[in-house]
Amino acid sequence: MIDKTQLEKILASEPFAHSGRISRFLRFVVEHTLAGRGGELKEYLIGVEVFDKAASYDPRIDPIVRVEARRLRAKLKRYYETAGRDDGVRIEFPKGGYVPLFQTRAPAPEGGETGPTIAVLPFVNRSADPQDEYFSDGLTDELIHALTKVEGLRVVARGSAFQFKGKPYDVRQVGEQLQVGVVLEGSVRRSGNRLRITAQLVNVADGLYLRSETYEREMKDIFAVQDEIAGAIAQTLRVRMGRRAPRRTGDNLQAYHLYLKGRHQVNRRTGCAQASATLRRR
């Protein structure tokens, strides 16, 4: 995931330094996406918030956002061909949309071959209680984190993967948009202290399953099952698990659930008022 320092580096670079309007455009869409509000990034909102259009603005008549989006893509391309050629994370601005993608780059191994690339799509909450969504989102985050520790495996950042949350998708389109070879999708069903987790690894080239597993565990085994899923994926893709990173919450389940709930609320923050306040402070 891109951070503020990386964003400021891009905005200070030659392609952006003297383009105030394009810089404002990039900052707005990146900060919205990082705050979990990428779904709000529509042509009308950008026209009003970035280009100071009136409330009566009609994107069908005034194409300013589409025109500036083309300029933004061109400037990002030039930046990554020059000052940003070695950046670990790249911002991509796909055609037909305004939600930026954050593409993690890994050094190519010897021989010029690149390792497999994967996107972990948001696991679906199948529990009876809709409030358990925090847990399915948290499991997705933890799997993304675990897979970044797999040597030779390149993992799409959370912000890019979560744009598909709650939306119908075709894995082949996901693969093309995120530039990945495989997709991990699944669901979580929680009943009391019991968990039923289904995880499916899909080859985006043909839409066929590479692996499909169901894990039925006690809640106390959640840490182990996360590592088990990551290990199964590594085995299927024939890449090697790196050293497991220490957990921020230890193995304390109560602390873990509080952590997931807190992070879930942060990711769900919405509202244009907050975005406008942020821009005003800048």
Secondary structure, DSSP 8 states (H G I E B T S, - for coil): ---HHHHHHHHHSHHHHT-HHHHHHHHHHHHHHHTT-GGG--HHHHHHHTS---TT--TTT--HHHHHHHHHHHHHHHHHHTTTTT-SEEEE--TT----EEEE-----TTS----EEEE---EE-SSSGGGHHHHHHHHHHHHHHHTTEET-EE--HHHHGGGTTS---HHHHHHHHT-SEEEEEEEEEETTEEEEEEEEEETTTTEEEEEEEEEEEGGGHHHHHHHHHHHHHHHHT-EE------TTTT-HHHHHHHHHHHHHHHT---HHHHHHHHHH-
